[in-house]
Amino acid sequence: MRAEAQGHVEKINAAMALVRRFIEWDRALRRLDELNARVEDPALWNDPKQAQAIMLERRRLDESITAVKVIEKERDDSIELIEMAEAEGDTELEAEANAGLAQLVVRAEADKVKALLAGEADANNTYIEVNAGAGGTESNDWAQMLQRMYQRWGERRGLKVELVDYHSGEQAGIKSATMLLKGENAYGWAKTESGVHRLVRISPYDSSARRHTSFASVWVYPEVDDNIEVSYNESDLRIDTYRASGAGGQHINTTDSAVRITHIPTGIVVQCQNQRSQHKNKAEAYNQLRARLYERELQEREAIANATNATKTDIGWGHQIRSYVLQPYQLVKDLRTGVTSTAPDDVLDGALDPFMAAALSQRVTGEAVEVEDVD
């Protein structure tokens, strides 16, 4: 088999091996058999919520397993066709089979990403919280660029984006903002963005046109539904109310409608001010708190799993810095993944998809990537 076809086969094999490892192939097959047996039980629908959860898990497992089987079968068929064409000297048939392998590589990569979004909470809606770091107006502007980038990325993927909390900067940008993205696999796609983001650029706010480095932190945590139990003591909470600072109306800025909840044992702080009533803001703040506590629990589980698995490398995504360089002509380079993207209409808008895809793959494979020092 020629080198080009062999390269396609190696890429397909690598993608399918990653999917098999990620879904734990043998366990997934046993689990699918168990779910199929439960679906056939007429008593399943006595509890509609549990039945829906089982059907969802069954569908996701079946899609992942079927995709692997179909791609591997088509790969084997293409290999046999190529070998037959080489034996008969049929270059036209060989070229056709090789083109089919190239298309199969694209499908394998797409199925790989889809299978990687099969974590416990990957299918959930997600909160994205952006906070400006030290640096004044520069960092506030960078935080707003990130917030706008995530918002437009969500809209382009068909997600519903709701602004939960928003605090403007004194001169430009934002001090902090929290968004809720609703849609399929919202958390799975966005979770690799958690951490500190650094931007290096020629500052538009510096009359001397000097280069500035700005920082902003991003926290991503899944929305918790009724099927997930998160326990905490009310005595561990401190609830503060204050007047909303954003644009409002006749009522929102004249009463203490905004709510801030602090979970004292962990130091987690959540707040909401987008609703007109304190009651609704408090309910949304409680939802955020449950989501943050659940995300903390997921991180603890992952840390335990990594500690007991000697073959997997923990690359510490929640603590490492993701760096970007903003170059002339609005060329944005992510120094972690090496992905370069252009955004001709709006700086950074639309740059997120390739960054997330690369980051998601590296997170699962455990391949640490050096972050270039640009200071």
VENKAZI-V127980 format. One record per residue. N is the residue number from 1. RES is the residue in one small letter. SS is DSSP state (2 for helix, 1 for strand, 0 for the rest). PHI is phi in radians with two decimals (none if undefined). OMEGA is omega in whole degrees, -180 to 180 (none if undefined). Layout:
BEGIN
n=N res=RES ss=SS phi=PHI omega=OMEGA
n=N res=RES ss=SS phi=PHI omega=OMEGA
END
This chain:
BEGIN
n=1 res=m ss=0 phi=none omega=-176
n=2 res=r ss=0 phi=-1.19 omega=-174
n=3 res=a ss=2 phi=-1.09 omega=-178
n=4 res=e ss=2 phi=-1.11 omega=179
n=5 res=a ss=2 phi=-1.14 omega=179
n=6 res=q ss=2 phi=-1.09 omega=177
n=7 res=g ss=2 phi=-1.11 omega=177
n=8 res=h ss=2 phi=-1.08 omega=-179
n=9 res=v ss=2 phi=-1.11 omega=180
n=10 res=e ss=2 phi=-1.13 omega=178
n=11 res=k ss=2 phi=-1.14 omega=179
n=12 res=i ss=2 phi=-1.12 omega=180
n=13 res=n ss=2 phi=-1.08 omega=-180
n=14 res=a ss=2 phi=-1.13 omega=-180
n=15 res=a ss=2 phi=-1.13 omega=-179
n=16 res=m ss=2 phi=-1.22 omega=177
n=17 res=a ss=2 phi=-1.13 omega=179
n=18 res=l ss=2 phi=-1.16 omega=179
n=19 res=v ss=2 phi=-1.11 omega=179
n=20 res=r ss=2 phi=-1.03 omega=-179
n=21 res=r ss=2 phi=-1.19 omega=-175
n=22 res=f ss=2 phi=-1.21 omega=-178
n=23 res=i ss=2 phi=-1.55 omega=-179
n=24 res=e ss=0 phi=0.95 omega=-165
n=25 res=w ss=2 phi=-0.87 omega=-177
n=26 res=d ss=2 phi=-1.11 omega=179
n=27 res=r ss=2 phi=-1.14 omega=-180
n=28 res=a ss=2 phi=-1.11 omega=178
n=29 res=l ss=2 phi=-1.13 omega=178
n=30 res=r ss=2 phi=-1.13 omega=-179
n=31 res=r ss=2 phi=-1.14 omega=179
n=32 res=l ss=2 phi=-1.13 omega=177
n=33 res=d ss=2 phi=-1.08 omega=179
n=34 res=e ss=2 phi=-1.11 omega=-179
n=35 res=l ss=2 phi=-1.19 omega=177
n=36 res=n ss=2 phi=-1.07 omega=178
n=37 res=a ss=2 phi=-1.17 omega=-180
n=38 res=r ss=2 phi=-1.22 omega=180
n=39 res=v ss=2 phi=-1.14 omega=180
n=40 res=e ss=0 phi=-1.34 omega=179
n=41 res=d ss=0 phi=-1.38 omega=-179
n=42 res=p ss=2 phi=-1.08 omega=-178
n=43 res=a ss=2 phi=-1.37 omega=-176
n=44 res=l ss=2 phi=-1.01 omega=-173
n=45 res=w ss=2 phi=-1.43 omega=171
n=46 res=n ss=2 phi=-1.16 omega=175
n=47 res=d ss=0 phi=-2.09 omega=-174
n=48 res=p ss=2 phi=-1.02 omega=-178
n=49 res=k ss=2 phi=-1.12 omega=179
n=50 res=q ss=2 phi=-1.13 omega=179
n=51 res=a ss=2 phi=-1.09 omega=179
n=52 res=q ss=2 phi=-1.12 omega=179
n=53 res=a ss=2 phi=-1.11 omega=180
n=54 res=i ss=2 phi=-1.16 omega=180
n=55 res=m ss=2 phi=-1.12 omega=179
n=56 res=l ss=2 phi=-1.14 omega=179
n=57 res=e ss=2 phi=-1.08 omega=180
n=58 res=r ss=2 phi=-1.10 omega=-179
n=59 res=r ss=2 phi=-1.11 omega=-178
n=60 res=r ss=2 phi=-1.15 omega=179
n=61 res=l ss=2 phi=-1.13 omega=-178
n=62 res=d ss=2 phi=-1.11 omega=179
n=63 res=e ss=2 phi=-1.12 omega=-179
n=64 res=s ss=2 phi=-1.15 omega=-178
n=65 res=i ss=2 phi=-1.16 omega=-180
n=66 res=t ss=2 phi=-1.10 omega=180
n=67 res=a ss=2 phi=-1.07 omega=179
n=68 res=v ss=2 phi=-1.12 omega=-179
n=69 res=k ss=2 phi=-1.09 omega=-179
n=70 res=v ss=2 phi=-1.14 omega=-178
n=71 res=i ss=2 phi=-1.14 omega=-180
n=72 res=e ss=2 phi=-1.14 omega=178
n=73 res=k ss=2 phi=-1.17 omega=179
n=74 res=e ss=2 phi=-1.14 omega=176
n=75 res=r ss=2 phi=-1.08 omega=-179
n=76 res=d ss=2 phi=-1.11 omega=179
n=77 res=d ss=2 phi=-1.10 omega=180
n=78 res=s ss=2 phi=-1.16 omega=179
n=79 res=i ss=2 phi=-1.09 omega=178
n=80 res=e ss=2 phi=-1.07 omega=-180
n=81 res=l ss=2 phi=-1.15 omega=179
n=82 res=i ss=2 phi=-1.15 omega=180
n=83 res=e ss=2 phi=-1.11 omega=178
n=84 res=m ss=2 phi=-1.17 omega=180
n=85 res=a ss=2 phi=-1.14 omega=178
n=86 res=e ss=2 phi=-1.15 omega=-179
n=87 res=a ss=2 phi=-1.15 omega=-178
n=88 res=e ss=2 phi=-1.63 omega=-179
n=89 res=g ss=0 phi=1.24 omega=-179
n=90 res=d ss=0 phi=-1.58 omega=-176
n=91 res=t ss=2 phi=-1.20 omega=-180
n=92 res=e ss=2 phi=-1.14 omega=178
n=93 res=l ss=2 phi=-1.15 omega=179
n=94 res=e ss=2 phi=-1.11 omega=179
n=95 res=a ss=2 phi=-1.12 omega=179
n=96 res=e ss=2 phi=-1.14 omega=179
n=97 res=a ss=2 phi=-1.17 omega=178
n=98 res=n ss=2 phi=-1.14 omega=177
n=99 res=a ss=2 phi=-1.12 omega=176
n=100 res=g ss=2 phi=-1.11 omega=177
n=101 res=l ss=2 phi=-1.12 omega=179
n=102 res=a ss=2 phi=-1.09 omega=177
n=103 res=q ss=2 phi=-1.15 omega=179
n=104 res=l ss=2 phi=-1.19 omega=176
n=105 res=v ss=2 phi=-1.06 omega=179
n=106 res=v ss=2 phi=-1.08 omega=179
n=107 res=r ss=2 phi=-1.11 omega=-179
n=108 res=a ss=2 phi=-1.12 omega=179
n=109 res=e ss=2 phi=-1.15 omega=179
n=110 res=a ss=2 phi=-1.16 omega=178
n=111 res=d ss=2 phi=-1.18 omega=178
n=112 res=k ss=2 phi=-1.10 omega=179
n=113 res=v ss=2 phi=-1.08 omega=180
n=114 res=k ss=2 phi=-1.10 omega=179
n=115 res=a ss=2 phi=-1.21 omega=179
n=116 res=l ss=2 phi=-1.16 omega=179
n=117 res=l ss=0 phi=-1.60 omega=-178
n=118 res=a ss=0 phi=-2.12 omega=178
n=119 res=g ss=0 phi=-1.24 omega=-175
n=120 res=e ss=0 phi=-1.00 omega=-177
n=121 res=a ss=0 phi=-2.07 omega=-175
n=122 res=d ss=0 phi=-1.05 omega=-177
n=123 res=a ss=0 phi=-1.39 omega=-175
n=124 res=n ss=0 phi=-1.32 omega=167
n=125 res=n ss=0 phi=-1.12 omega=-176
n=126 res=t ss=1 phi=-2.45 omega=170
n=127 res=y ss=1 phi=-1.66 omega=172
n=128 res=i ss=1 phi=-2.18 omega=-178
n=129 res=e ss=1 phi=-1.97 omega=-178
n=130 res=v ss=1 phi=-2.04 omega=179
n=131 res=n ss=1 phi=-2.24 omega=178
n=132 res=a ss=1 phi=-1.26 omega=177
n=133 res=g ss=0 phi=-1.62 omega=178
n=134 res=a ss=0 phi=-1.16 omega=180
n=135 res=g ss=0 phi=2.38 omega=175
n=136 res=g ss=0 phi=1.13 omega=-175
n=137 res=t ss=2 phi=-1.06 omega=180
n=138 res=e ss=2 phi=-1.03 omega=-179
n=139 res=s ss=2 phi=-1.22 omega=176
n=140 res=n ss=2 phi=-1.07 omega=179
n=141 res=d ss=2 phi=-1.16 omega=178
n=142 res=w ss=2 phi=-1.10 omega=178
n=143 res=a ss=2 phi=-1.09 omega=179
n=144 res=q ss=2 phi=-1.20 omega=176
n=145 res=m ss=2 phi=-1.05 omega=179
n=146 res=l ss=2 phi=-1.15 omega=-180
n=147 res=q ss=2 phi=-1.06 omega=179
n=148 res=r ss=2 phi=-1.18 omega=180
n=149 res=m ss=2 phi=-1.11 omega=180
n=150 res=y ss=2 phi=-1.15 omega=-180
n=151 res=q ss=2 phi=-1.11 omega=-178
n=152 res=r ss=2 phi=-1.27 omega=174
n=153 res=w ss=2 phi=-1.08 omega=179
n=154 res=g ss=2 phi=-1.08 omega=-180
n=155 res=e ss=2 phi=-1.12 omega=-180
n=156 res=r ss=2 phi=-1.24 omega=177
n=157 res=r ss=0 phi=-1.57 omega=178
n=158 res=g ss=0 phi=1.43 omega=178
n=159 res=l ss=0 phi=-1.50 omega=175
n=160 res=k ss=1 phi=-1.54 omega=-175
n=161 res=v ss=1 phi=-1.93 omega=178
n=162 res=e ss=1 phi=-2.06 omega=178
n=163 res=l ss=1 phi=-1.52 omega=-175
n=164 res=v ss=1 phi=-1.55 omega=-177
n=165 res=d ss=1 phi=-2.57 omega=-175
n=166 res=y ss=1 phi=-2.69 omega=177
n=167 res=h ss=1 phi=-2.22 omega=-177
n=168 res=s ss=1 phi=-1.30 omega=173
n=169 res=g ss=0 phi=-1.34 omega=-177
n=170 res=e ss=0 phi=-1.22 omega=-179
n=171 res=q ss=0 phi=-1.92 omega=-179
n=172 res=a ss=0 phi=-2.75 omega=175
n=173 res=g ss=0 phi=1.26 omega=-178
n=174 res=i ss=1 phi=-2.35 omega=171
n=175 res=k ss=1 phi=-1.49 omega=178
n=176 res=s ss=1 phi=-2.82 omega=177
n=177 res=a ss=1 phi=-2.77 omega=177
n=178 res=t ss=1 phi=-2.25 omega=180
n=179 res=m ss=1 phi=-2.11 omega=173
n=180 res=l ss=1 phi=-1.99 omega=179
n=181 res=l ss=1 phi=-1.80 omega=-177
n=182 res=k ss=1 phi=-1.95 omega=179
n=183 res=g ss=0 phi=2.77 omega=-177
n=184 res=e ss=0 phi=-1.18 omega=177
n=185 res=n ss=0 phi=1.06 omega=-179
n=186 res=a ss=2 phi=-1.05 omega=-180
n=187 res=y ss=2 phi=-1.20 omega=-180
n=188 res=g ss=2 phi=-1.03 omega=180
n=189 res=w ss=2 phi=-1.30 omega=-170
n=190 res=a ss=2 phi=-1.61 omega=-169
n=191 res=k ss=2 phi=-1.11 omega=-179
n=192 res=t ss=2 phi=-1.30 omega=-179
n=193 res=e ss=2 phi=-1.49 omega=180
n=194 res=s ss=0 phi=-1.09 omega=178
n=195 res=g ss=1 phi=2.42 omega=-180
n=196 res=v ss=1 phi=-1.75 omega=-179
n=197 res=h ss=1 phi=-1.96 omega=-177
n=198 res=r ss=1 phi=-2.09 omega=178
n=199 res=l ss=1 phi=-2.12 omega=174
n=200 res=v ss=1 phi=-1.99 omega=-179
n=201 res=r ss=1 phi=-2.79 omega=170
n=202 res=i ss=1 phi=-1.34 omega=-172
n=203 res=s ss=0 phi=-1.25 omega=174
n=204 res=p ss=0 phi=-1.32 omega=-179
n=205 res=y ss=0 phi=-1.76 omega=-180
n=206 res=d ss=0 phi=-1.89 omega=-178
n=207 res=s ss=0 phi=-1.13 omega=180
n=208 res=s ss=0 phi=-1.58 omega=178
n=209 res=a ss=0 phi=0.96 omega=178
n=210 res=r ss=0 phi=-1.53 omega=179
n=211 res=r ss=1 phi=-1.44 omega=-179
n=212 res=h ss=1 phi=-2.16 omega=174
n=213 res=t ss=1 phi=-1.97 omega=-177
n=214 res=s ss=1 phi=-2.09 omega=-179
n=215 res=f ss=1 phi=-2.20 omega=173
n=216 res=a ss=1 phi=-2.63 omega=178
n=217 res=s ss=1 phi=-1.76 omega=179
n=218 res=v ss=1 phi=-2.23 omega=175
n=219 res=w ss=1 phi=-2.05 omega=179
n=220 res=v ss=1 phi=-2.11 omega=179
n=221 res=y ss=1 phi=-2.54 omega=-172
n=222 res=p ss=1 phi=-1.36 omega=172
n=223 res=e ss=0 phi=-1.23 omega=-177
n=224 res=v ss=0 phi=-1.70 omega=179
n=225 res=d ss=0 phi=-1.66 omega=-176
n=226 res=d ss=0 phi=-1.22 omega=-179
n=227 res=n ss=0 phi=-1.41 omega=-179
n=228 res=i ss=0 phi=-1.95 omega=-179
n=229 res=e ss=0 phi=-1.71 omega=177
n=230 res=v ss=0 phi=-2.18 omega=-175
n=231 res=s ss=0 phi=-1.81 omega=174
n=232 res=y ss=0 phi=-2.79 omega=180
n=233 res=n ss=0 phi=-1.69 omega=178
n=234 res=e ss=2 phi=-1.06 omega=-180
n=235 res=s ss=2 phi=-1.19 omega=179
n=236 res=d ss=2 phi=-1.52 omega=-176
n=237 res=l ss=1 phi=-1.84 omega=170
n=238 res=r ss=1 phi=-2.04 omega=-176
n=239 res=i ss=1 phi=-1.91 omega=179
n=240 res=d ss=1 phi=-2.05 omega=175
n=241 res=t ss=1 phi=-2.09 omega=-179
n=242 res=y ss=1 phi=-2.75 omega=-180
n=243 res=r ss=0 phi=-1.40 omega=179
n=244 res=a ss=0 phi=-1.11 omega=-177
n=245 res=s ss=0 phi=-1.78 omega=-177
n=246 res=g ss=0 phi=-1.47 omega=177
n=247 res=a ss=0 phi=-1.16 omega=-176
n=248 res=g ss=0 phi=-2.34 omega=-177
n=249 res=g ss=0 phi=-2.59 omega=-175
n=250 res=q ss=0 phi=-1.18 omega=-172
n=251 res=h ss=0 phi=-2.00 omega=-166
n=252 res=i ss=0 phi=-1.12 omega=-177
n=253 res=n ss=0 phi=-1.69 omega=-176
n=254 res=t ss=0 phi=-1.93 omega=177
n=255 res=t ss=0 phi=-2.31 omega=179
n=256 res=d ss=0 phi=-1.40 omega=-175
n=257 res=s ss=0 phi=-1.52 omega=-180
n=258 res=a ss=1 phi=-1.31 omega=-175
n=259 res=v ss=1 phi=-2.25 omega=174
n=260 res=r ss=1 phi=-2.21 omega=180
n=261 res=i ss=1 phi=-2.07 omega=179
n=262 res=t ss=1 phi=-2.00 omega=174
n=263 res=h ss=1 phi=-1.59 omega=-169
n=264 res=i ss=0 phi=-1.06 omega=-178
n=265 res=p ss=0 phi=-1.06 omega=-177
n=266 res=t ss=0 phi=-1.80 omega=-176
n=267 res=g ss=0 phi=1.35 omega=179
n=268 res=i ss=1 phi=-1.23 omega=180
n=269 res=v ss=1 phi=-2.15 omega=175
n=270 res=v ss=1 phi=-2.24 omega=-180
n=271 res=q ss=1 phi=-2.68 omega=-179
n=272 res=c ss=1 phi=-2.60 omega=179
n=273 res=q ss=0 phi=-2.51 omega=-174
n=274 res=n ss=0 phi=-1.45 omega=180
n=275 res=q ss=0 phi=-1.58 omega=-176
n=276 res=r ss=0 phi=-1.46 omega=-179
n=277 res=s ss=0 phi=-1.98 omega=178
n=278 res=q ss=2 phi=-1.13 omega=-179
n=279 res=h ss=2 phi=-1.06 omega=-179
n=280 res=k ss=2 phi=-1.20 omega=178
n=281 res=n ss=2 phi=-1.12 omega=179
n=282 res=k ss=2 phi=-1.17 omega=179
n=283 res=a ss=2 phi=-1.08 omega=179
n=284 res=e ss=2 phi=-1.19 omega=178
n=285 res=a ss=2 phi=-1.12 omega=176
n=286 res=y ss=2 phi=-1.11 omega=177
n=287 res=n ss=2 phi=-1.07 omega=178
n=288 res=q ss=2 phi=-1.11 omega=-179
n=289 res=l ss=2 phi=-1.09 omega=179
n=290 res=r ss=2 phi=-1.08 omega=179
n=291 res=a ss=2 phi=-1.15 omega=-180
n=292 res=r ss=2 phi=-1.14 omega=179
n=293 res=l ss=2 phi=-1.15 omega=179
n=294 res=y ss=2 phi=-1.18 omega=179
n=295 res=e ss=2 phi=-1.11 omega=176
n=296 res=r ss=2 phi=-1.12 omega=178
n=297 res=e ss=2 phi=-1.12 omega=178
n=298 res=l ss=2 phi=-1.09 omega=179
n=299 res=q ss=2 phi=-1.12 omega=179
n=300 res=e ss=2 phi=-1.13 omega=177
n=301 res=r ss=2 phi=-1.10 omega=-179
n=302 res=e ss=2 phi=-1.13 omega=179
n=303 res=a ss=2 phi=-1.11 omega=179
n=304 res=i ss=2 phi=-1.15 omega=180
n=305 res=a ss=2 phi=-1.10 omega=180
n=306 res=n ss=2 phi=-1.18 omega=-179
n=307 res=a ss=2 phi=-1.19 omega=-178
n=308 res=t ss=2 phi=-1.68 omega=-179
n=309 res=n ss=0 phi=-1.99 omega=-174
n=310 res=a ss=0 phi=-1.25 omega=-177
n=311 res=t ss=0 phi=-1.58 omega=-177
n=312 res=k ss=0 phi=-1.91 omega=-178
n=313 res=t ss=0 phi=-1.71 omega=177
n=314 res=d ss=0 phi=-1.54 omega=-176
n=315 res=i ss=0 phi=-1.73 omega=169
n=316 res=g ss=0 phi=1.03 omega=-176
n=317 res=w ss=0 phi=-1.09 omega=-176
n=318 res=g ss=0 phi=-1.28 omega=-175
n=319 res=h ss=0 phi=-2.17 omega=-179
n=320 res=q ss=0 phi=-1.53 omega=-178
n=321 res=i ss=1 phi=-1.69 omega=171
n=322 res=r ss=1 phi=-1.71 omega=-173
n=323 res=s ss=1 phi=-1.93 omega=177
n=324 res=y ss=1 phi=-2.26 omega=172
n=325 res=v ss=1 phi=-2.05 omega=178
n=326 res=l ss=1 phi=-1.68 omega=-175
n=327 res=q ss=1 phi=-1.79 omega=178
n=328 res=p ss=2 phi=-0.97 omega=-180
n=329 res=y ss=2 phi=1.14 omega=174
n=330 res=q ss=2 phi=1.02 omega=176
n=331 res=l ss=1 phi=-1.62 omega=-176
n=332 res=v ss=1 phi=-1.92 omega=179
n=333 res=k ss=1 phi=-2.07 omega=175
n=334 res=d ss=1 phi=-1.55 omega=-173
n=335 res=l ss=0 phi=-1.30 omega=178
n=336 res=r ss=0 phi=-1.38 omega=-176
n=337 res=t ss=0 phi=-1.59 omega=-177
n=338 res=g ss=0 phi=1.38 omega=-178
n=339 res=v ss=0 phi=-1.39 omega=176
n=340 res=t ss=1 phi=-1.97 omega=-178
n=341 res=s ss=1 phi=-2.46 omega=176
n=342 res=t ss=1 phi=-1.93 omega=179
n=343 res=a ss=0 phi=-2.38 omega=-172
n=344 res=p ss=0 phi=-1.15 omega=-176
n=345 res=d ss=0 phi=-1.51 omega=-176
n=346 res=d ss=0 phi=-2.70 omega=-174
n=347 res=v ss=0 phi=-0.93 omega=177
n=348 res=l ss=0 phi=1.34 omega=179
n=349 res=d ss=0 phi=-1.14 omega=-180
n=350 res=g ss=0 phi=1.49 omega=-179
n=351 res=a ss=0 phi=-1.46 omega=-168
n=352 res=l ss=2 phi=-1.40 omega=-175
n=353 res=d ss=2 phi=-1.01 omega=179
n=354 res=p ss=2 phi=-1.12 omega=178
n=355 res=f ss=2 phi=-1.07 omega=-177
n=356 res=m ss=2 phi=-1.16 omega=-179
n=357 res=a ss=2 phi=-1.08 omega=180
n=358 res=a ss=2 phi=-1.16 omega=-179
n=359 res=a ss=2 phi=-1.15 omega=-179
n=360 res=l ss=2 phi=-1.09 omega=-179
n=361 res=s ss=2 phi=-1.14 omega=-179
n=362 res=q ss=2 phi=-1.24 omega=179
n=363 res=r ss=2 phi=-1.11 omega=-177
n=364 res=v ss=2 phi=-1.31 omega=-179
n=365 res=t ss=2 phi=-1.30 omega=179
n=366 res=g ss=0 phi=1.35 omega=180
n=367 res=e ss=0 phi=-1.51 omega=-179
n=368 res=a ss=0 phi=-1.22 omega=-179
n=369 res=v ss=0 phi=-2.11 omega=-180
n=370 res=e ss=0 phi=-1.19 omega=178
n=371 res=v ss=0 phi=-1.71 omega=-177
n=372 res=e ss=0 phi=-1.18 omega=178
n=373 res=d ss=0 phi=-1.51 omega=-175
n=374 res=v ss=0 phi=-1.85 omega=-180
n=375 res=d ss=0 phi=-1.37 omega=none
END
